[in-house]
Amino acid sequence: MKSATMDHYDISLLYVEDERVTREQISRILQRIVTELHVAENGQEGLELYREKHPDIIMTDIMMPVMNGLEMAREIRKLDHDSQIIMLTAYSDTEYLLECISLGINQYVQKPVDFSHLATAIETCSNYVLLKRKLHQQESKIQMLSQAVEQAPAPVMITSLSGSIEYVNAMFSRLTGYQASEVLGRNPRLLKSGLNSAEIYHNLWETILSGEEWKGELANKRKNGSIYWEVVKICPLRDSDNVVTGFLKVSQDITERKQYEESLQYLGTHDPLTGLFNRAYFDAELQRIESGREYPVSIVMADIDGLKGVNDSRGHDEGDRLIKGAAEVLLSAFRSSDVVARIGGDEFAVLLSRTDHDAVVAAIQRVKNCETDPKLGNFARSLSLGAATAAHPDELLDSMKLADRLMYKDKAERKARHLNSATKA
């Protein structure tokens, strides 16, 4: 029996041999070159061990009692058609060879064993086993990554270089309302809401086409037409040669955060009772206009007559109703571009950019016309008004003071007329 230096293989091997001396001799060699060795004395024992241990390679003699090697190989093939089987035999009969071929025996080594031939047979089978193991590991990893992406809590989209959608995960479908079958092959522009600027999209494509990652916030549209916000990362996908083959988009739904931010912004700039702008916003706009070029600018000051008396005699709920009614009158009389604000308990102010004296007088008249309105009349009749116009920035604050003085003058005249009417009555 010729021997040769053999490498070590990280495999399990089932060796089946009925002849004791040969079995022990070869087993000693195999123990040094394989990670796990199982030994059986005949085909029946070998088959039982195979069912229990599932070895990577089976090496067996042909002629054995109870069950020969060919019979065992046939049963093993039924269990696993891809098992690696090495057949050892002193026989060179054509019939045996043909049956070995029909069973798909992987390697055939004659006795007495030439260990160089055996080493080659084991190496060949081992390479196949290790390659298969590696492929299985890669498939398992791919499957794991695929499941991770599919089950990820973040929406995922993959597109081709031209932007055609090639993959979306389950979270994408839950967020957008589109099933995968409805978007595959289509362009992501189907999600466009019209709220994002052209500059954003230009910057996005310029960035990813240069091979860089783009990150930003986008307002997109669901299948049902509702708007959602997401923070988005888009990066190029590269193959093994570092060539860009497509793009990966991963996003996070931030709609609730955006709505919360908008609510905070609204609360920071609006009066909670009337929905008008508040004093802070009015002052900020006044400062902005002061340094701007929107002149002439007119300012209207308004005040509710007798609010304290209403609160004291009829309660604050009725007082609040009066405040909200007065706000409704002002909103109906002024333009949507005008800044109508509640700047105090019973005080209101209006900023009118690019509005001259005649235009603001006409606006005040619209307020007075509301006095005959069945719904707004009582509220309009409670308002005292004053207006002034600034032709230049250095006149703006003085115009506001003048409008305030004129408002109080109107209030005094209205009170005097009321007293005069009461006296005559």
C-alpha angles and dihedrals in degrees: 000000000000118000132205138180109270131194125236117257126202094224141104117243133193113209117194119188130146097197106089101208093047091044094052094043096051092039090060089055094045093050088063097049106040130057096226127021129189120186130199132179098216143009095268092055089043092053091049091050091048091053090049102040106024094212121201095232132027118204114185146166117235106221110058136137124257093016125007126222096259093052090049091048090051091054092045090052088057089055096042121005091193099056115132109239127185115193119210119192145147089216124094097180113148091228092060091046092051092049090049088053093047090052091049095242105189101211134014122203123179126221135274082058117240101206093210088059091044091049090052091049093048092045092051093049092042092052089053092048093048092046091050089047091050092048090049090050090049091047090049091049092047090048091049092049090045091052091045091053094042093048096037115130089230127074112254129194131178121196136182121248089268091053098256110149111246102168141012127176132226094266090056089056092048092050100043102029091233119124116222091250090058096056107030109113092016129107121257088237086088084080095054113128099189089239097100119083122244087240091064092055092044091053091045095055094040090054100047094041087057088057096255132122119256122208128182148115122277133186108217136177127242124221089262091054098253119133125242131181125221137177105229138202117191121181136168119261113224132197127221089281091054091249115146109244101170145325134276121211121193119177144174125219108241098167094119091048091051092049090049091049091049090049091051091047091049092049089049094054105030138067107244095216101050104018089234122130113278132233094267092055092044092053091048091051091047090054092046093049091046090065095036137086101242097113141181091055122184127200127202122196119197134183133186113238117227099001093143091053092051091050092048098044104031104022137255094280089064090044090053090050089055092050092050091047092052089050090052090052092053093047091051093050101046133061123264088243092057118096106238110185141174103224100173144003095289099002130102133181133193128201115203115188119205090012123134129203096271092050094051091047088054090051092052089050089056088056091051091048088062088068088083094047111112092221103035102027098099091047094047091050089056094061126097113198141197131175139187136173130224117206093187137027094253089060097053101091092041089051090053090052090047092050089051092051091048090050091054089046089054089048092052093047091048090050091049092050089049092051091046091052091048091050093051090048 
